[in-house]
């Protein structure tokens, strides 16, 4: 396997996962690129931290009443899963179908929505939209529990068309009304009681009661509707069947997948791939997995142009660094403080700012967020007691000249083992100059936490502070 | 709600539910209760583990069966005197001494809880380690008729026996799934013959030992059938030898005969406590909708697991972490996620 293959696999794992340490990277390299794509797109056993262990030690993550513990619960899954694409897919849909805690006061049901994204997020877009429309958290988030046969509430119908499928400009105001009529009666069990509790943030008498979908036939408007030029006594599933066959929907889904998994900006070459993904969308029966397979196998995705073409989101930054360092693999007192870090960087799990989700790309970076990003990653990667960092030290030692590394070897080795990360000549010279201050690094006989190991930790900290580390 | 064998040797009648979620730092109600001890005078001591947002409120609340809140003690999260980080379980000695384990600070804290005088902090003991008498994650605790104290030393995969003053006497157990071996054990109990029972949590069974640690029997296997367990957390044994098990992962309680035979199981049938009624009386709009709601709903197939069912079905146990008995034949089931306990009376 030549170096270029290593770079490409690392690129794939940054996009279809949260990056990879060298052991993981070698496992995927052994599969070959095609095998790795299929493994990532077909999650099997995630081998994540078991729920029973989490519930035993974290009572907040057993009850899932409040936001901090609930976000930490999902983060545990992200940092311990063997199927990173499953979590990355859930994160993608969480950003696109953005549903937030602030209005719901119902973390358990939000996490049920995330589980639905895991279950259905790589399958048919039609099935996904049906599940989304039946998702209790979404129903309350966009007021479909207030959408009655006798008096419609257009909120869900509007966002289903504008933000979740076709995009503005591809339907009329009448289509929105007809869409809303079709979803009347789609509500949640004990809707009125749950709505009062959500509005009052009532936890009494015995904590939260999680939500489930309920269809009220007597509240459904079964009359004739005309939607996007088709007429019938449509229910919600019929509306979704019409939505998914629109070219605008194919373009919307393909573009959003492209921007999340390939590049923040859509270039001319990227536009060509989006069109190929649209073709796959129709030929596969709206299968997300097939669209992503088209993307990952495209020449564009594998080209230099797509490398480091995305700014890492806060979740990618935090989860990637924790996975690289190998930390928090068991229940840890204070774990919610770690997941809160993502919020301080601008992306709190389960709390997107609005139904439009987060503004991604370069907007992740402002001066405050940058400090948070660099500080967190630097702290994780410079702790030489972390198992992942210890593994890096061992590999550096093995790769040196009888355990001795010249300054350039130390800089290049750290860049390689944290990615490989491609940096500018200017960045590399800064790293080498820093390493040169103390001369060659002799890792022979290194002991946990000794000065030689601390030098590696310092170099890893410096790499974490580079511009290039901010990119995926 | 209960199911039972065709001819059960034991019948349990639901009595009442006590509790309400406590969202503040002190006062009436409970915050993720983890264990209960009932004093000889009828006082009920409730260990509030508390989530991280409310860690400053870690405490032991006191109430009675008439749902009067009598007070509380403990000084929140920390490692100072009377402080706890991850408290797990309690046991009551013959001299009104209350023992409380803390699996994070690796120690046992003692209080004197006399009937007619204020609760008094006595001391704490325990040192982190794997040597004799050292602790790594003390969980369940039980006391025999001679006031010997048995501590489930979860991460050391053993049970340790101490004097009432915390002096090491003996220990037994190792990591594994064979007889006398443990996998993250949790709760403990002593029967009237001073035999020791341990909820062998990740082996999904209850193990029974002599007072000196000789293996006698193991009850249960992994699963959700009758007599099977999923992560049992707590065990209690009554004077007739019936074994009560908090079948936590299955969100239920099971009762076994002295020989380990399945007798009955409880899923929970909570009603609104006195404190809950008071809340609803002052929130009539909420009460009106609650009264016409179905709190035992049919759920979609993807939510058909004990955990999800309990998260949506308020009367059922949710996080039934502990089973405790009093001397009048009552069973108390502590529910972490519902901030309450349900009381059953043995006929």
Interface residues (C-beta under 8 A of the other chain):
Chain A: X51 X52 X55 X56 X57 X58 X59 X60 X62 X63 X64 X65 X66 X68 X69 X108 X112 X115 X116 X119 X189 X190 X192 X193 X196 X197 X200 X202 X203 X204 X205 X206 X207 X208 X209 X210 X211 X212 X213 X333 X334 X336
Chain B: X19 X20 X21 X23 X32 X34 X49 X50 X51 X52 X53 X85 X86 X103 X104 X184 X186 X201 X202 X231 X249 X270 X272 X273 X275 X276 X279 X280 X283 X285 X286 X289 X290 X292 X293 X294 X295 X297 X299 X300 X302 X303 X307 X308 X311 X312 X314 X319 X336 X337 X338 X339 X340
